[in-house]
Amino acid sequence: MQPYAVYINEAALGSVPRSGLQREKVMNFIRFLADNPNTTGDFSEPDDAHRTVQVKIIGRHAVTFWADHAVSEIKVTHIKSADK
């Protein structure tokens, strides 16, 4: 299976530090998703479109994503502080 393309909402990146260990952890997870599109989060929830999205806690951040298997893409919609 070829890696999926990963698309990140530009606004989501604003919550991630510009450098350092926390950024590295989040970006490594996002890269991991390309080769592992069936990854499940720590929990799931419905989004505004009533689609089930996965939420994975990575360090101090919560990464929200979903796999669009029809077009072999991962959509990262939110990256927020896990404390909120």
C-alpha positions in Angstrom: 0.0 0.0 0.0 1.3 3.4 -0.9 1.4 6.1 1.8 -1.6 8.3 2.1 -1.2 12.0 1.5 -1.6 14.0 4.7 -3.3 17.4 4.7 -3.1 19.7 7.7 -5.4 22.6 8.4 -3.1 25.6 8.3 -4.8 27.1 11.3 -4.1 23.9 13.3 -0.4 24.4 13.0 -0.6 27.7 14.9 -1.1 25.7 18.1 2.1 23.8 17.7 5.4 25.3 18.9 7.7 26.4 16.0 10.5 24.2 17.3 11.4 21.8 20.1 10.4 18.4 21.4 6.6 19.0 21.4 6.6 20.0 17.7 8.8 17.1 16.8 6.4 14.6 18.6 3.4 16.1 16.8 5.0 16.2 13.4 6.4 12.6 13.8 2.9 11.4 14.6 1.4 13.2 11.5 4.1 11.6 9.3 3.3 8.2 10.9 -0.3 8.6 9.8 0.7 8.6 6.2 1.9 5.0 6.5 -0.7 3.9 9.0 -4.0 5.4 7.8 -6.1 3.0 10.0 -4.6 4.4 13.2 -7.2 5.0 15.9 -7.0 7.8 18.4 -7.3 7.7 22.1 -10.9 8.6 21.6 -13.3 9.5 18.8 -16.0 12.1 18.5 -18.3 13.5 15.8 -17.2 16.6 13.9 -19.4 19.4 12.5 -20.2 17.3 9.4 -21.3 14.4 11.7 -18.3 12.3 10.6 -16.4 10.3 13.2 -12.9 11.8 13.8 -10.1 10.4 15.8 -8.3 12.4 18.6 -4.8 11.3 19.6 -3.0 12.9 22.6 0.6 13.5 21.7 2.6 15.0 24.5 0.7 18.2 25.4 -1.4 18.3 22.3 -4.6 16.7 21.0 -4.4 16.0 17.3 -7.8 15.5 15.5 -7.8 13.6 12.2 -9.8 11.4 9.9 -8.9 9.1 7.0 -10.5 9.6 3.7 -9.9 6.2 2.3 -11.7 6.9 -1.0 -8.9 9.2 -2.0 -6.1 7.8 0.2 -5.8 11.0 2.3 -5.5 11.8 6.0 -7.1 15.1 7.1 -5.6 16.7 10.2 -8.3 19.2 11.2 -7.3 20.5 14.6 -4.2 20.5 16.9 -5.0 21.9 20.3 -3.5 22.0 23.7 -4.6 18.8 25.5 -5.2 20.8 28.7 -8.2 22.6 27.2 
